[in-house]
Amino acid sequence: MNQANKAVTAFQVPIIDVASDEAIFEGEGWDAVVVVATSLAEIKQDEISLLAAHASQIDMRVGKSATLLFASGLAGGRLIISPVTDSVNEYSDVRIFAKAAREGIAIAKAAGAIKPLLVVPAVSDKRFVYAEQVAALACGQELWQPLEAREAKSLLPSLEAIGLLNTSAHSMLLNAAESGRVLARDLCGTEPERMSAIGFAQYCIDAFADSGLAVSVIDQVEQLKAQYPLLSAVGRSSFGVERHHPRVVKLEYVGEGTITKTLFFAGKGVIYDTGGADIKVAGSMAGMSRDKGGAAAVAGLMKALSILKPKGIKVVAELGLVRNSIGSDAFVTDEIITSHAGVRVRIGNTDAEGRLVLADLLSHLRIQAQTAVNPQLFSLATLTGHVVRAYGGYPALVENSAAKQQGVAALLADVGELWGEPFEVSRLRTEDFDKVADKNGVADVVSSNNGPSSITARGHQYPAAFLIKASGLMQTTLAFTHIDIAGSAVEGDPLYGKPTASPLVALLHLSKLW
C-alpha cells in the first residue's frame, strides 16, 4: 500500500456491529460503554439503567449532560451517559443524536478508552430512524485529525475500534461512508501547497489504487487549455509556476449487472482562491484553501462506492483542480472566453471562478450523459457567500426543470433529513437567467455581477442558471441539480474548522438506492 493510501485508510476507526448485550460487561473486549439516549428510561440493559438511575440520585447532571460514571463490572469500568436533548421539539432532527454521540466519544477518548461500545436505544419517532448510524458516523467526525498533523507528528487514531450495539446498523455501509469521509476531509482540509492541484490528483490516484475505479488525470497544459478553456482561464496565472499547474481528475465506477441509472458529478476543486485580479481584501482570503470541498466530497463519494460496489449503477465524476492565482497573466473582468460547450462567456468578476470550472466539467459530462442510461447530473461546490447568508450552515439544492419533474431535490432533501445532512431547496426563476444574459449581445452569457454574492439578490440561485447555459445543458432535457455547500463544507471556525465531507452520506445513500 502506498503512502497516501495508508494515510487515508490507516486513520479510520472501524465500526463493528455487536449483537449481544453481553458486550457491555468487563472481559468482552470493550473498555467503555457510551450510551446515547433521549432519557434514562429508554435504556434497555438493566445493568446500565440501574447504575444510571442510582447515579442520577447523587449527581443531578446524569441524564442532563454527558457524564462519566465509575461502573464496576461494565466494560473498562467506564459508563458514559450522553443524553440526547430536545428530542420532543418538533423542529429537532437526527443531528441531536450526532451531537450527543460526539460529546460521549470525546469523554471516552479523554478517559483513556480505546475500544468504546456505543449504545443507542431505538426510538419510535420516524425522524430518528437512522439515529444509531448517524451517531456512529458522528464519532468519526469527532475523532478525525488533520492530515498535516498526522504526517508531521506520525499521529495514529486515538481509538482502535468503536462497537455499535445493534445488529441492524449495517457496519459495512458505515465504514465505507467513513472511509470516503476521511478521504474528503483530507483533501478539503489540507493546506494549498501540500494539497496543490498536483498533490490532490496524486492523493486521489493513491487512494483509488486497486479500488476497481477507472482513474485518469489530465495534466498536459495544452490539453487543458483546449478541452477546459474556462478552467484554464482561472488557472492562467498559475501556469507560470509548475507546482501550481491545474489538473482534471476523472473517476468512473461501473457496478455489476445491467445498468439502470447513471449519475454524473462535477466537483469544484479550487485549491486556493485569491480572487484573482478581483483580489480578496480585508482578510477575506484566509481559509480559501477550503475552496476545494466540492471536489473533495465527490472524491470521497467515489471512494465509498468503490468499497460498497452497488450493482446496476454507473457513476462518473470529473474534478476540476485549479489555483486562482494573482499575477501579470491573470484573467480579468470583461474578457470573453469561449467555454468547452462553445458558449461565449463574458467574465463579470474573477472571484466568481468556481462556476467557470464547473461549466467546462459539466459540458464534458453532458456529452456522456446524452447516451447514458437514465442520466442525472450534479455539480458540487463551495460556490457562494450568498448561500451562507441565506441558509447558514445548510447546503442549497438548485435544480433545473427536468430534475424538478423527477423530484431529485425533494428526494435528496428527504434522505439528508434522515441521515443528518439536511438541505435547503431553492428554485430557479426566470430572473436568474435574465441576470446572466449579456445585455449588449457581445457574449452569450455573463459569469456574474461585479459585487459580492452575499449582498446580491438571488446570489446562490442565479449561478445555476449560468452553469446551465455555459455548459450547454440549456439545449438538452437532462436532469441537473446544483449543490452549493459553502455553508456546510466546514464546521466550527469558518476559516479553519474541521471539514465535514458534506453531503457525502446523503449522496451515497441516494446513489445506492437509484
C-alpha positions as CSV (number, residue, x, y, z in Angstrom):
1,M,0.0,0.0,0.0
2,N,1.4,3.4,-1.0
3,Q,2.0,6.2,1.5
4,A,-1.1,8.3,0.7
5,N,-3.4,5.3,0.7
6,K,-2.0,4.4,4.1
7,A,-2.8,7.9,5.3
8,V,-6.4,7.6,4.1
9,T,-7.2,4.2,5.4
10,A,-4.9,3.9,8.5
11,F,-6.6,6.8,10.3
12,Q,-10.1,5.4,10.1
13,V,-11.6,4.0,13.3
14,P,-13.5,0.9,12.3
15,I,-17.2,0.5,13.4
16,I,-18.1,-3.0,14.4
17,D,-21.6,-4.4,14.8
18,V,-22.1,-6.1,18.1
19,A,-25.2,-8.4,18.5
20,S,-25.2,-9.4,22.2
21,D,-25.9,-7.3,25.3
22,E,-23.2,-9.3,27.0
23,A,-20.7,-7.0,25.3
24,I,-21.4,-4.3,27.9
25,F,-19.6,-6.3,30.6
26,E,-15.9,-6.4,31.6
27,G,-13.9,-9.0,29.7
28,E,-15.9,-8.9,26.4
29,G,-13.3,-6.9,24.6
30,W,-14.6,-3.3,25.0
31,D,-13.3,-0.8,27.5
32,A,-16.1,1.8,27.9
33,V,-19.8,1.9,27.4
34,V,-21.2,5.1,25.8
35,V,-24.9,5.5,26.0
36,V,-26.6,8.0,23.7
37,A,-30.3,8.1,24.8
38,T,-33.2,10.5,24.9
39,S,-33.9,9.6,28.5
40,L,-32.6,7.1,31.1
41,A,-35.9,5.3,30.8
42,E,-35.1,4.4,27.2
43,I,-32.0,2.3,28.2
44,K,-32.9,-1.4,27.8
45,Q,-29.9,-3.0,29.6
46,D,-30.9,-3.4,33.3
47,E,-27.3,-3.1,34.5
48,I,-26.8,0.2,32.8
49,S,-30.2,1.7,33.7
50,L,-29.8,0.7,37.4
51,L,-26.4,2.3,37.5
52,A,-27.5,5.4,35.7
53,A,-30.7,5.8,37.9
54,H,-28.6,5.4,41.1
55,A,-26.0,7.9,39.9
56,S,-28.7,10.4,39.0
57,Q,-29.8,10.5,42.6
58,I,-26.4,11.8,43.8
59,D,-25.4,13.7,40.7
60,M,-28.2,15.8,39.0
61,R,-26.0,16.1,35.9
62,V,-26.6,12.5,34.9
63,G,-29.2,12.3,32.2
64,K,-28.9,16.1,31.6
65,S,-25.3,16.4,30.3
66,A,-22.6,14.0,29.2
67,T,-21.2,12.3,32.3
68,L,-18.6,9.7,33.1
69,L,-19.5,7.2,35.8
70,F,-17.4,4.5,37.5
71,A,-19.1,1.3,36.7
72,S,-17.6,-1.8,38.2
73,G,-18.3,-4.9,36.1
74,L,-19.0,-3.0,32.9
75,A,-16.5,-2.7,30.1
76,G,-13.4,-0.9,31.3
77,G,-15.3,0.2,34.4
78,R,-16.4,3.2,32.4
79,L,-20.0,4.2,31.8
80,I,-20.7,7.4,29.9
81,I,-24.2,8.7,29.7
82,S,-24.6,11.2,26.9
83,P,-28.2,12.4,26.8
84,V,-30.0,13.5,23.6
85,T,-31.6,16.7,24.5
86,D,-34.6,18.4,22.9
87,S,-35.9,15.3,21.2
88,V,-39.6,16.3,21.9
89,N,-39.1,19.6,20.0
90,E,-40.8,19.1,16.6
91,Y,-38.1,21.1,14.9
92,S,-35.3,19.0,16.1
93,D,-33.8,16.4,13.7
94,V,-31.4,13.4,14.0
95,R,-28.4,15.7,14.4
96,I,-29.2,15.9,18.1
97,F,-28.0,12.2,18.3
98,A,-24.9,13.2,16.5
99,K,-24.2,15.9,19.0
100,A,-24.7,13.6,21.9
101,A,-22.5,10.9,20.4
102,R,-19.7,13.3,19.8
103,E,-19.8,14.5,23.4
104,G,-19.8,10.9,24.7
105,I,-17.0,9.7,22.5
106,A,-14.9,12.7,23.4
107,I,-15.2,11.8,27.1
108,A,-14.4,8.2,26.4
109,K,-11.3,9.2,24.5
110,A,-10.2,11.6,27.2
111,A,-10.7,8.9,29.8
112,G,-8.3,6.6,28.0
113,A,-10.7,4.2,26.3
114,I,-9.5,2.8,23.0
115,K,-12.4,0.4,22.2
116,P,-15.7,2.0,23.4
117,L,-19.0,0.4,22.9
118,L,-21.7,2.8,21.6
119,V,-25.3,2.1,22.8
120,V,-28.1,4.0,21.1
121,P,-31.6,2.8,22.2
122,A,-34.1,2.7,19.4
123,V,-36.9,5.3,19.5
124,S,-40.2,5.2,17.7
125,D,-40.1,8.7,16.2
126,K,-39.7,8.4,12.4
127,R,-37.4,11.4,12.4
128,F,-34.8,9.3,14.2
129,V,-35.0,6.1,12.2
130,Y,-31.2,6.2,11.5
131,A,-30.2,7.6,14.9
132,E,-27.7,4.7,15.5
133,Q,-26.0,5.1,12.2
134,V,-25.8,8.9,12.4
135,A,-24.4,8.6,16.0
136,A,-21.7,6.2,14.8
137,L,-20.7,8.4,11.9
138,A,-20.6,11.4,14.2
139,C,-17.9,9.7,16.2
140,G,-15.7,9.6,13.1
141,Q,-16.2,13.3,12.6
142,E,-15.2,14.0,16.2
143,L,-12.1,11.8,16.0
144,W,-10.6,12.9,12.7
145,Q,-7.3,14.8,12.8
146,P,-5.9,17.0,10.0
147,L,-3.6,15.3,7.5
148,E,-0.8,17.8,8.1
149,A,-0.7,17.0,11.8
150,R,-0.8,13.3,11.2
151,E,2.1,13.5,8.7
152,A,4.2,15.9,10.9
153,K,3.6,14.1,14.2
154,S,3.1,10.5,13.0
155,L,-0.3,10.6,14.7
156,L,-2.3,7.3,14.9
157,P,-6.1,7.0,15.6
158,S,-6.9,7.6,19.2
159,L,-9.2,4.6,19.2
160,E,-8.8,1.1,17.8
161,A,-12.5,0.5,17.1
162,I,-16.0,1.5,18.0
163,G,-18.6,-1.1,18.8
164,L,-22.2,-0.4,17.9
165,L,-24.7,-2.5,19.9
166,N,-27.2,-3.2,17.2
167,T,-27.3,-5.9,14.6
168,S,-29.2,-3.7,12.1
169,A,-26.7,-0.9,11.9
170,H,-25.0,-2.1,8.7
171,S,-21.4,-1.5,9.6
172,M,-20.2,-2.1,6.1
173,L,-22.2,0.9,4.9
174,L,-20.9,3.0,7.8
175,N,-17.3,2.0,7.3
176,A,-17.5,2.7,3.6
177,A,-19.1,6.1,4.2
178,E,-16.4,6.9,6.8
179,S,-13.6,5.8,4.5
180,G,-15.0,8.2,1.9
181,R,-15.4,11.0,4.5
182,V,-11.8,10.6,5.7
183,L,-10.6,11.0,2.2
184,A,-12.8,14.0,1.6
185,R,-11.7,15.7,4.9
186,D,-8.1,15.1,4.0
187,L,-8.5,16.6,0.5
188,C,-10.6,19.6,1.7
189,G,-8.8,20.4,4.9
190,T,-5.2,20.4,3.8
191,E,-3.2,23.5,3.0
192,P,-2.6,24.6,-0.6
193,E,1.0,23.5,-1.1
194,R,0.6,20.0,0.4
195,M,-2.7,19.7,-1.4
196,S,-2.0,21.6,-4.6
197,A,-3.8,20.5,-7.7
198,I,-0.9,18.1,-8.4
199,G,-0.9,16.9,-4.8
200,F,-4.7,16.5,-4.8
201,A,-4.6,14.5,-8.0
202,Q,-1.9,12.2,-6.7
203,Y,-3.6,11.7,-3.4
204,C,-6.7,10.5,-5.4
205,I,-4.6,8.2,-7.6
206,D,-3.1,6.7,-4.4
207,A,-6.4,6.5,-2.6
208,F,-8.0,4.6,-5.5
209,A,-5.2,2.2,-6.2
210,D,-6.7,-1.3,-6.5
211,S,-10.2,0.1,-6.0
212,G,-11.7,-1.1,-9.3
213,L,-12.5,2.5,-10.3
214,A,-11.2,3.9,-13.6
215,V,-8.9,6.8,-12.8
216,S,-7.3,9.2,-15.2
217,V,-5.7,12.6,-14.8
218,I,-5.4,15.4,-17.5
219,D,-2.1,17.2,-16.7
220,Q,-0.9,18.5,-20.0
221,V,-1.2,22.3,-20.3
222,E,-2.1,22.4,-24.0
223,Q,-4.8,19.7,-23.5
224,L,-6.2,21.6,-20.5
225,K,-6.3,24.8,-22.5
226,A,-8.0,23.1,-25.4
227,Q,-10.6,21.0,-23.6
228,Y,-11.2,23.1,-20.4
229,P,-10.8,26.7,-21.6
230,L,-12.8,28.3,-18.7
231,L,-10.9,26.3,-16.1
232,S,-7.6,27.2,-17.8
233,A,-8.6,30.9,-17.8
234,V,-8.9,30.6,-14.0
235,G,-5.6,28.9,-13.8
236,R,-3.8,31.1,-16.4
237,S,-1.7,33.0,-13.9
238,S,-0.7,29.7,-12.2
239,F,0.8,28.2,-15.4
240,G,4.0,30.1,-14.7
241,V,4.6,28.1,-11.5
242,E,4.9,24.4,-12.3
243,R,3.9,23.2,-8.9
244,H,0.6,25.2,-9.2
245,H,-0.4,23.7,-12.6
246,P,-4.1,22.7,-12.9
247,R,-5.3,19.1,-13.1
248,V,-8.6,17.4,-14.0
249,V,-9.2,14.1,-12.3
250,K,-11.7,11.7,-14.0
251,L,-13.2,8.9,-12.0
252,E,-15.7,6.2,-13.1
253,Y,-17.5,3.5,-11.2
254,V,-19.4,0.8,-13.0
255,G,-21.5,-1.6,-10.9
256,E,-22.1,-5.2,-11.8
257,G,-25.2,-6.2,-13.7
258,T,-27.5,-4.3,-16.0
259,I,-27.0,-0.5,-15.5
260,T,-30.3,1.1,-14.6
261,K,-29.1,4.5,-13.5
262,T,-26.1,6.8,-14.4
263,L,-25.0,9.6,-12.1
264,F,-22.6,12.3,-13.2
265,F,-20.8,14.6,-10.7
266,A,-18.7,17.8,-11.4
267,G,-16.7,18.8,-8.3
268,K,-15.2,22.3,-7.8
269,G,-11.6,21.9,-6.6
270,V,-10.2,25.5,-6.4
271,I,-7.1,24.7,-4.5
272,Y,-6.6,28.3,-3.4
273,D,-8.8,31.3,-4.3
274,T,-7.1,34.6,-4.1
275,G,-9.9,36.2,-6.0
276,G,-7.6,36.6,-8.9
277,A,-7.5,40.1,-10.4
278,D,-10.6,40.9,-8.3
279,I,-8.5,40.2,-5.3
280,K,-10.0,39.2,-2.0
281,V,-9.2,42.0,0.5
282,A,-9.6,42.8,4.2
283,G,-8.7,39.4,5.4
284,S,-11.2,37.5,3.3
285,M,-8.6,35.4,1.5
286,A,-7.9,33.4,4.7
287,G,-9.3,29.9,4.6
288,M,-9.6,29.8,0.8
289,S,-7.6,26.6,0.8
290,R,-11.0,25.0,1.7
291,D,-12.5,26.1,-1.6
292,K,-12.0,22.5,-2.9
293,G,-14.7,21.0,-0.7
294,G,-16.9,20.1,-3.6
295,A,-14.2,18.1,-5.4
296,A,-13.2,16.5,-2.1
297,A,-16.7,15.4,-1.3
298,V,-17.1,13.9,-4.8
299,A,-13.8,12.0,-4.4
300,G,-15.0,10.7,-1.0
301,L,-18.3,9.6,-2.6
302,M,-16.4,7.6,-5.2
303,K,-14.2,6.0,-2.5
304,A,-17.3,4.8,-0.6
305,L,-18.8,3.5,-3.8
306,S,-15.6,1.6,-4.6
307,I,-16.0,-0.2,-1.3
308,L,-19.7,-0.9,-1.3
309,K,-19.8,-1.8,-5.0
310,P,-23.6,-1.3,-5.5
311,K,-24.9,-3.2,-8.5
312,G,-26.8,-1.7,-11.5
313,I,-25.4,1.8,-11.3
314,K,-22.7,3.8,-13.1
315,V,-21.2,6.9,-11.6
316,V,-18.9,9.3,-13.5
317,A,-17.1,12.2,-11.9
318,E,-14.8,15.0,-13.0
319,L,-12.9,17.1,-10.5
320,G,-11.5,20.4,-11.7
321,L,-8.4,21.3,-9.7
322,V,-7.0,24.8,-10.2
323,R,-5.4,27.7,-8.3
324,N,-7.0,31.1,-8.9
325,S,-3.7,33.0,-8.7
326,I,-2.8,36.7,-9.0
327,G,-0.2,37.8,-11.5
328,S,0.5,39.6,-14.7
329,D,-1.1,36.8,-16.7
330,A,-4.2,36.6,-14.6
331,F,-7.5,36.7,-16.5
332,V,-9.5,39.8,-15.8
333,T,-13.1,41.1,-15.8
334,D,-14.6,41.9,-19.2
335,E,-12.7,39.2,-21.0
336,I,-14.8,37.0,-23.3
337,I,-13.8,33.3,-23.2
338,T,-15.5,30.5,-25.2
339,S,-16.4,27.6,-23.0
340,H,-16.0,23.9,-23.9
341,A,-19.6,23.9,-25.0
342,G,-18.9,26.7,-27.4
343,V,-20.7,29.4,-25.3
344,R,-19.1,32.8,-25.3
345,V,-18.7,33.9,-21.6
346,R,-18.1,37.4,-20.5
347,I,-16.2,37.5,-17.2
348,G,-18.1,39.6,-14.7
349,N,-15.8,39.0,-11.7
350,T,-12.7,36.9,-11.5
351,D,-13.6,35.9,-7.9
352,A,-16.6,34.1,-9.4
353,E,-14.2,31.4,-10.6
354,G,-15.8,28.2,-9.4
355,R,-18.7,28.4,-11.8
356,L,-16.2,28.7,-14.7
357,V,-14.5,25.5,-13.6
358,L,-17.8,23.6,-13.2
359,A,-19.2,24.8,-16.6
360,D,-16.4,23.0,-18.5
361,L,-16.7,19.9,-16.4
362,L,-20.4,19.8,-16.9
363,S,-20.0,20.2,-20.6
364,H,-17.8,17.1,-20.8
365,L,-20.3,15.2,-18.6
366,R,-23.2,16.4,-20.7
367,I,-21.8,14.8,-23.8
368,Q,-21.5,11.4,-22.0
369,A,-24.9,11.8,-20.4
370,Q,-26.7,12.2,-23.7
371,T,-26.1,8.5,-24.5
372,A,-26.3,7.2,-20.9
373,V,-29.0,5.1,-19.2
374,N,-31.3,7.3,-17.0
375,P,-28.7,10.1,-16.5
376,Q,-28.8,12.7,-13.8
377,L,-26.1,15.4,-13.4
378,F,-24.9,17.2,-10.3
379,S,-22.4,19.9,-9.6
380,L,-21.0,20.2,-6.1
381,A,-19.1,23.3,-4.9
382,T,-18.3,25.7,-2.2
383,L,-19.6,28.3,-4.5
384,T,-21.1,31.4,-2.9
385,G,-21.2,33.5,0.2
386,H,-24.8,34.1,-0.5
387,V,-25.8,30.6,0.4
388,V,-24.2,31.1,3.8
389,R,-26.0,34.4,4.2
390,A,-29.3,32.8,3.2
391,Y,-29.1,29.4,4.9
392,G,-26.3,29.5,7.4
393,G,-24.7,26.0,7.6
394,Y,-27.1,24.3,5.2
395,P,-26.3,23.5,1.6
396,A,-28.7,24.5,-1.1
397,L,-30.2,22.4,-3.9
398,V,-30.9,24.2,-7.1
399,E,-32.4,22.1,-9.9
400,N,-33.4,22.6,-13.5
401,S,-36.9,21.8,-14.7
402,A,-36.1,18.2,-15.7
403,A,-34.6,17.4,-12.3
404,K,-37.6,19.0,-10.6
405,Q,-40.0,16.8,-12.6
406,Q,-38.1,13.8,-11.5
407,G,-38.2,15.0,-7.8
408,V,-34.4,15.0,-7.4
409,A,-34.1,17.8,-4.9
410,A,-37.1,16.6,-2.9
411,L,-35.7,13.1,-2.7
412,L,-32.2,14.3,-1.7
413,A,-33.8,16.6,0.9
414,D,-35.7,13.7,2.4
415,V,-32.7,11.5,2.6
416,G,-30.5,14.2,4.0
417,E,-33.0,14.9,6.7
418,L,-32.9,11.3,7.9
419,W,-29.1,11.0,7.7
420,G,-28.2,14.2,9.5
421,E,-27.2,16.1,6.3
422,P,-30.2,18.4,5.8
423,F,-30.6,20.6,2.7
424,E,-32.5,23.7,1.8
425,V,-34.2,23.6,-1.6
426,S,-34.1,26.7,-3.8
427,R,-36.0,27.4,-7.0
428,L,-34.6,28.6,-10.3
429,R,-36.6,31.5,-11.7
430,T,-36.7,33.4,-14.9
431,E,-34.9,36.3,-13.3
432,D,-31.9,34.1,-12.7
433,F,-31.4,33.5,-16.4
434,D,-32.0,37.2,-17.1
435,K,-29.3,38.0,-14.6
436,V,-26.6,36.1,-16.7
437,A,-27.7,37.5,-20.0
438,D,-25.2,39.7,-21.7
439,K,-27.4,42.8,-22.3
440,N,-25.3,44.2,-25.2
441,G,-25.2,40.9,-27.0
442,V,-21.4,40.7,-27.4
443,A,-21.3,37.4,-25.4
444,D,-23.8,34.7,-24.9
445,V,-23.7,34.8,-21.1
446,V,-22.2,36.8,-18.3
447,S,-20.5,34.8,-15.5
448,S,-21.6,37.1,-12.6
449,N,-22.2,40.6,-11.5
450,N,-19.3,42.6,-10.1
451,G,-20.3,42.6,-6.4
452,P,-20.1,40.1,-3.6
453,S,-22.6,37.3,-3.9
454,S,-23.5,37.7,-0.2
455,I,-25.1,41.1,-1.0
456,T,-26.5,40.1,-4.4
457,A,-30.2,39.2,-4.7
458,R,-30.5,35.5,-5.6
459,G,-26.8,35.2,-5.3
460,H,-26.7,31.4,-5.0
461,Q,-29.6,30.7,-7.4
462,Y,-28.5,32.5,-10.5
463,P,-25.1,30.8,-10.7
464,A,-27.1,27.6,-11.5
465,A,-28.6,29.4,-14.5
466,F,-25.1,30.3,-15.6
467,L,-24.0,26.7,-15.3
468,I,-27.0,25.5,-17.4
469,K,-26.2,28.0,-20.2
470,A,-22.4,27.9,-20.2
471,S,-22.2,24.1,-20.1
472,G,-24.7,23.5,-23.0
473,L,-27.3,21.9,-20.7
474,M,-29.8,24.5,-21.8
475,Q,-30.1,22.7,-25.2
476,T,-30.9,19.3,-23.6
477,T,-33.6,17.7,-21.5
478,L,-31.0,16.3,-19.0
479,A,-31.8,16.5,-15.3
480,F,-29.3,18.7,-13.5
481,T,-29.0,19.7,-9.8
482,H,-26.5,22.2,-8.5
483,I,-25.4,21.8,-4.8
484,D,-23.8,24.8,-3.1
485,I,-22.1,23.6,0.0
486,A,-20.3,26.8,1.0
487,G,-22.1,26.8,4.4
488,S,-21.7,23.1,5.2
489,A,-18.3,22.1,4.0
490,V,-16.6,23.1,7.3
491,E,-17.9,23.2,10.8
492,G,-16.8,25.5,13.7
493,D,-14.3,28.1,12.7
494,P,-15.4,29.3,9.3
495,L,-11.7,29.7,8.2
496,Y,-10.0,26.7,9.7
497,G,-12.7,24.5,11.1
498,K,-13.0,20.8,10.6
499,P,-14.1,19.7,7.1
500,T,-17.4,17.8,7.2
501,A,-17.4,15.9,3.8
502,S,-21.0,17.2,3.4
503,P,-23.2,15.9,1.8
504,L,-21.4,12.6,1.1
505,V,-23.6,10.4,3.2
506,A,-26.8,11.7,1.6
507,L,-25.4,11.3,-1.9
508,L,-24.1,7.9,-1.1
509,H,-27.4,6.7,0.2
510,L,-29.1,8.1,-2.8
511,S,-26.6,6.6,-5.2
512,K,-27.2,3.1,-3.7
513,L,-30.9,3.4,-4.0
514,W,-31.2,4.7,-7.5
